Amino acid sequence: MRYLALDIGDRWIGIALSDPSAILASPFTILKRSDDITDIEAIACIIKQHDVGLVVVGLPRMLNGSLGIQAQKVEGFTQQLRNKIGIPVEFRDERLTTVSARRLMRASGTKKSRRKRDDAIAAAVILQAFLDEDRAS
């Protein structure tokens, strides 16, 4: 079974997928936001095509751990997604994942002009943490 992770923003949704044995997360794609219905349909299509059994959604908490406006938007979008896809969806704290993604890109030596948007990489960071935590338990 594969896992899929989402890094949901106002303009982009980063998507990462695990390998079939759920050991390694990789950036998959980035969706340019349109509207919730179109975005959810695109995600549902990816889920079906890749036989995804669980979705992990990054929840953007404030540094003090509280939920802000962006987290409320993500929760609302995620509820609509849950209603559409019919598979389990879990939230994971995504604080500082974009920072981690940018560090990974810099460390890899990728030139700034050639770097992909960091949203899919941030989704992979979220998913890899989830996979590592799941394997440890």
N, C-alpha and C positions, 0 to 999 in steps of 0.2 A: 504494500500500500504506500502510496506517495502522500506527502504533505505539501501544502501550499501556504505561503505566508504573504501577507499584504502589508505594505507601508502606505497608508491612505493619507493623502494630502488634499488640499483644495484644488490644485492644478494637475497633479499627477498621482498615479497609484503604482507603486513599485511592487513587482510580483517575483517571488522566488519559489522554486520547486525543489523538493528533495529527490534523491535518486530512488529507484524502486525499493531498495532495502532500508530506506529512511536513515541513512548514516550521514550523508553529505548534502548540504544545502547549496544551491547555486542560483545566482541571479537569472531570472527567466526573461522578463520583459517589463516595459513601462507603458501604462495606459495614460493617454492624455485624457483628463476628465472631460466628460460631456455632460450627461445628466445621470442621476442615480439609476434609472431604469436601464439605460444603455450600458452604463458601466457594470452593473450587476449582471446583465445578460452576457457581456464579454467575459467576465470572471467565471460565470457558470459554464460557459462554453469551454474554457481552459480546464476547469475542474473535470468536466465530462471527458474531454479528449485525453487527459492524462491520468484518468482513474484515481483521482484524489479522494482520500478517505477522511481527511481532517484539514481544517483551515485554521491557521494561526494569524491573528490580527494584532499588529502593534498598536498599543494604546498609549497615546502621547500624554503622559502625566506631567504635571508641573514638577520642578526640581524638589519641592517639598512633599511630593507624593499625591497631592490633590488632583482632582480632575478639573480641567478648564474647559473653555468653549470648544477648542479643537477636539478634545476627548469626547465631548458630548456629540459633536458631529460624527465622529468615527463610530460611536455606539449606535447612533440612529441608522447610519448606513449599514452597519453590521447586522442590525436586526432585520432590515429589509433583505440582506443577503441570506441570512439564516432561513427566512421564510421561502426563499426561492430554491436553495440548493439541497436542503434536507439532509445535510451531513453535519457532524459536530464542528463547532467553531469555538476557539478559545482565544482569550486575550492574553497578551504578554506585554509587560512594560517595555516601552521603546525608548525611554530616555537615553539620550546620547548615542543612539544607533547611527544617526546620520553623521555625527562626528567620527565614530568608529569607521564608517564606510569611507569617508574622505581620507582618513589616515591610511586605510588599506590601499586606496588608490595611489596615494603619494608614495607609500612604501614600495609599491610594485613598480615604481618608476614610470608610470603612465604620464605622458605629458598632459598638462591641463587641457589643451585644445582637443586632445583625443579621448579624454575620459567620457564615459557614458554618464548620464545623469545618475546620481548616487542613490536614487530611490529604490531601484531593484537590488542594489548591493546592501542597502539598509534592510530590506526585506530578507535578504539572505542571512544577514547578521542575526536578525530576530529568529529566523527559522533554525539556524545552526545552534543557537543557545537553547531553543526548545528541544531539539533533537538530542543534544548532549545531556540536558536535564532528564529527558525521558529515558535515555539509556542508563543513566546513573541510578534511576529509581527502580 
